[in-house]
Amino acid sequence: MGDAVVLYSKKVNTMKIMAICGSGLGSSFMVEMNIKKVLKKLNIEAEVEHSDLSSATPGAADVFVMAKDIAASASVPENQLVVLNNIIDINELEAKISAFFASR
């Protein structure tokens, strides 16, 4: 009898990150672009998109990135939030994304 080779496939789920702003237009799109830059620099693969605050529901993404002023209105658990004091500060974004992934 010959040896049988069994291959196992493991489904790897890509993490989904959602940039959130009040209307889901300009500022969340800008944060989405910056998240993609940061992830590339950190060599982290994730699906990134942007949306409005009402779309920030626990099952919609694994992590939500939003400004401090709207974070209190978000209906997602704190462990799924990355809260930015300044949405245009890419250094703050990098530090907080790094910390989020380090805590996983």
Order of alpha helices (4+ residues) and beta strands (2+ residues): beta-alpha-beta-beta-alpha-beta-alpha
